[in-house]
């Protein structure tokens, strides 16, 4: 990554109105009292940073499941997908990625495939790191049908301060692994559901990068890895 892309990152379209509003408020604050203006400038810089949309370099192996979000793995284990996804009524392996307000919030497809279902569910705004957020919080889910892996569920979950989930794909759209499909404002979480016989290659507490970190390989089966600190 070059210096210019770090200093002047691409901005997601969802963020441009917010950045303009922050910048305008900052100018007013400078006129009122300069120390407030400097505080506003810091918040404006944070807003730009939050809505950054960097390029990512995605592995091309279609047997891999790639992280759909930047953040930290907060849960790995078997779970039943949300009912609105209409996936088979059985347990899947669920890998959850928690995003704080400093992570990039652009979401990316974890696999190559066709989007066969898009389902929105109204709900609460609990802390997204809590396990019950998967069931209780506002969310938007995708079911992606793949040739190599079968059905994969991807659920965008609103968090404690998140108040808007943006999904930019619809049913029958074809996605490539690492392709952008949406964004969540602000702290939030994304859950991935894969066949329960696939062994995750990540563990709780691990930092992952959207579009780059491999969550699992469909050719590797077995139990989920325990949390490891080395």
C-alpha positions as CSV (number, residue, x, y, z in Angstrom):
1,X,0.0,0.0,0.0
2,X,1.5,3.4,-1.0
3,X,1.7,6.5,1.1
4,X,-0.9,8.4,-0.9
5,X,-3.6,5.7,-0.4
6,X,-2.9,5.8,3.3
7,X,-3.1,9.6,3.6
8,X,-6.0,9.9,1.1
9,X,-8.0,6.7,1.3
10,X,-11.0,5.9,-1.0
11,X,-14.2,6.8,0.8
12,X,-17.4,4.8,0.7
13,X,-20.3,6.8,-0.7
14,X,-22.3,6.2,2.5
15,X,-19.7,8.3,4.4
16,X,-19.5,11.4,2.2
17,X,-22.6,13.2,3.7
18,X,-21.3,12.5,7.2
19,X,-17.8,13.8,6.4
20,X,-19.3,17.0,4.9
21,X,-21.5,17.5,7.9
22,X,-18.5,17.0,10.3
23,X,-16.4,19.3,8.3
24,X,-19.1,22.0,8.2
25,X,-19.7,21.7,12.0
26,X,-15.9,22.0,12.5
27,X,-15.8,25.3,10.6
28,X,-18.6,26.7,12.8
29,X,-16.9,25.5,15.9
30,X,-13.6,27.3,14.9
31,X,-15.6,30.5,14.6
32,X,-17.2,30.0,18.0
33,X,-14.1,28.9,19.9
34,X,-10.9,27.5,18.4
35,X,-10.4,24.7,21.0
36,X,-13.8,23.3,20.0
37,X,-12.8,23.6,16.3
38,X,-9.7,21.4,17.0
39,X,-11.9,18.8,18.7
40,X,-14.2,18.9,15.6
41,X,-11.2,18.4,13.3
42,X,-10.2,15.3,15.2
43,X,-13.8,13.9,14.9
44,X,-13.8,14.8,11.1
45,X,-10.5,12.9,10.6
46,X,-12.0,9.9,12.5
47,X,-15.1,10.1,10.3
48,X,-12.9,9.9,7.2
49,X,-11.0,7.0,8.7
50,X,-14.2,5.2,9.6
51,X,-15.6,5.3,6.1
52,X,-12.4,4.4,4.3
53,X,-12.7,1.8,1.6
54,X,-9.3,0.3,0.8
55,X,-8.5,-2.2,-1.9
56,X,-7.9,-5.7,-0.7
57,X,-6.0,-8.7,-2.2
58,X,-8.2,-11.8,-2.1
59,X,-7.0,-15.4,-2.4
60,X,-8.4,-17.0,-5.6
61,X,-8.9,-20.5,-4.3
62,X,-12.7,-21.2,-4.5
63,X,-12.5,-23.7,-1.7
64,X,-11.6,-21.0,0.8
65,X,-14.0,-18.9,3.0
66,X,-12.7,-15.4,3.4
67,X,-13.4,-12.9,6.1
68,X,-16.3,-10.6,5.2
69,X,-15.2,-7.9,7.7
70,X,-12.3,-6.3,9.5
71,X,-12.3,-6.9,13.2
72,X,-11.8,-9.6,15.9
73,X,-13.2,-13.1,16.0
74,X,-15.6,-13.0,18.9
75,X,-17.2,-16.5,18.6
76,X,-16.6,-19.8,16.7
77,X,-19.0,-22.7,17.0
78,X,-22.1,-24.6,15.8
79,X,-25.3,-22.5,15.6
80,X,-28.6,-22.5,13.8
81,X,-28.8,-19.7,11.1
82,X,-31.6,-17.0,11.5
83,X,-34.9,-18.4,10.4
84,X,-35.5,-15.7,7.7
85,X,-32.5,-17.1,5.7
86,X,-34.5,-20.2,5.1
87,X,-31.4,-22.4,5.2
88,X,-31.8,-26.0,6.1
89,X,-33.1,-26.5,9.6
90,X,-29.8,-27.8,11.1
91,X,-26.7,-26.5,12.7
92,X,-23.9,-24.8,10.8
93,X,-20.5,-23.7,11.8
94,X,-20.8,-20.0,12.7
95,X,-17.8,-17.6,12.7
96,X,-18.5,-14.2,14.1
97,X,-16.4,-11.0,13.4
98,X,-16.9,-8.0,15.7
99,X,-16.0,-4.6,14.3
100,X,-15.3,-1.7,16.6
101,X,-15.6,2.0,15.6
102,X,-12.0,2.1,14.4
103,X,-12.3,-0.9,12.0
104,X,-13.1,-0.5,8.3
105,X,-16.8,-1.3,8.1
106,X,-17.1,-2.2,4.4
107,X,-18.3,-5.8,4.1
108,X,-17.1,-8.2,1.4
109,X,-18.4,-11.5,0.1
110,X,-16.6,-14.5,1.8
111,X,-17.0,-16.8,-1.3
112,X,-17.7,-16.9,-5.1
113,X,-21.4,-17.6,-5.7
114,X,-24.9,-16.5,-6.5
115,X,-27.0,-14.6,-3.9
116,X,-30.2,-16.7,-3.6
117,X,-31.7,-14.9,-0.7
118,X,-31.6,-11.4,0.9
119,X,-33.5,-11.0,4.1
120,X,-33.8,-8.1,6.5
121,X,-34.9,-8.5,10.2
122,X,-35.9,-5.6,12.4
123,X,-34.5,-5.9,16.0
124,X,-32.7,-4.4,18.9
125,X,-29.4,-2.7,19.2
126,X,-27.5,-4.7,21.8
127,X,-23.7,-4.8,22.1
128,X,-22.8,-6.7,18.9
129,X,-20.1,-8.7,20.8
130,X,-22.8,-10.5,22.8
131,X,-23.7,-13.9,21.6
132,X,-27.5,-13.1,21.8
133,X,-27.0,-10.2,19.3
134,X,-27.2,-12.9,16.6
135,X,-30.8,-13.5,17.5
136,X,-32.0,-10.2,19.0
137,X,-30.4,-7.4,17.0
138,X,-31.4,-5.8,13.7
139,X,-29.7,-7.6,10.9
140,X,-29.6,-8.3,7.2
141,X,-28.7,-11.7,5.8
142,X,-27.5,-13.2,2.6
143,X,-27.5,-16.8,1.4
144,X,-24.8,-17.4,-1.2
145,X,-25.0,-20.6,-3.3
146,X,-21.5,-21.9,-4.3
147,X,-20.4,-24.8,-6.4
148,X,-17.5,-25.8,-4.1
149,X,-18.9,-25.2,-0.6
150,X,-22.6,-25.4,-0.8
151,X,-24.8,-22.7,0.8
152,X,-23.0,-20.0,2.9
153,X,-24.9,-17.6,5.1
154,X,-23.6,-14.0,5.7
155,X,-25.4,-11.9,8.3
156,X,-24.7,-8.2,8.9
157,X,-25.7,-7.3,12.5
158,X,-26.3,-3.8,13.9
159,X,-24.5,-3.0,17.2
160,X,-24.9,-0.7,20.2
161,X,-24.2,2.5,18.1
162,X,-24.9,1.1,14.7
163,X,-28.2,2.4,13.3
164,X,-28.0,1.6,9.6
165,X,-27.2,-1.5,7.7
166,X,-26.5,-1.1,3.9
167,X,-26.7,-4.1,1.6
168,X,-25.9,-3.3,-2.0
169,X,-26.8,-6.7,-3.6
170,X,-30.1,-8.4,-4.4
171,X,-31.2,-11.9,-5.1
172,X,-29.7,-13.6,-8.1
173,X,-26.7,-11.3,-8.1
174,X,-23.4,-13.1,-8.7
175,X,-20.5,-12.2,-6.3
176,X,-16.8,-12.9,-6.2
177,X,-15.0,-13.6,-3.0
178,X,-13.7,-10.3,-1.7
179,X,-16.3,-8.2,-3.6
180,X,-17.9,-5.4,-1.7
181,X,-21.6,-6.0,-0.9
182,X,-22.4,-3.4,1.9
183,X,-21.4,-1.4,4.9
184,X,-22.7,-1.0,8.5
185,X,-22.6,2.3,10.5
186,X,-21.0,2.2,13.2
187,X,-19.7,-0.5,15.6
188,X,-21.2,-3.9,14.5
189,X,-20.7,-7.5,13.6
190,X,-20.9,-10.0,10.7
191,X,-21.6,-13.7,11.1
192,X,-20.7,-16.4,8.6
193,X,-22.5,-19.7,8.5
194,X,-20.7,-22.6,6.7
195,X,-21.2,-26.4,6.7
196,X,-20.6,-27.8,10.2
197,X,-18.1,-30.4,9.0
198,X,-15.7,-27.6,7.8
199,X,-13.0,-26.8,10.4
200,X,-12.5,-23.1,11.0
201,X,-8.8,-22.0,10.6
202,X,-9.3,-19.0,13.0
203,X,-9.9,-18.8,16.8
204,X,-11.5,-16.4,19.2
205,X,-9.5,-13.2,19.7
206,X,-7.8,-13.4,16.4
207,X,-7.7,-10.2,14.3
208,X,-9.0,-10.6,10.7
209,X,-9.0,-8.5,7.5
210,X,-12.0,-8.4,5.2
211,X,-11.3,-9.8,1.8
212,X,-7.9,-11.3,2.8
213,X,-8.0,-13.5,5.9
214,X,-8.9,-17.1,5.3
215,X,-11.6,-18.2,7.9
216,X,-11.8,-21.8,6.6
217,X,-11.0,-24.2,3.8
218,X,-13.8,-26.5,2.7
219,X,-11.3,-29.3,2.1
220,X,-10.3,-29.2,5.8
221,X,-12.8,-30.9,8.2
222,X,-12.8,-31.4,11.9
223,X,-13.4,-29.6,15.1
224,X,-13.1,-25.8,15.7
225,X,-9.8,-24.7,17.0
226,X,-9.5,-23.7,20.7
227,X,-8.4,-20.2,21.5
228,X,-4.6,-20.0,21.3
229,X,-2.3,-17.4,22.8
230,X,1.3,-17.6,21.8
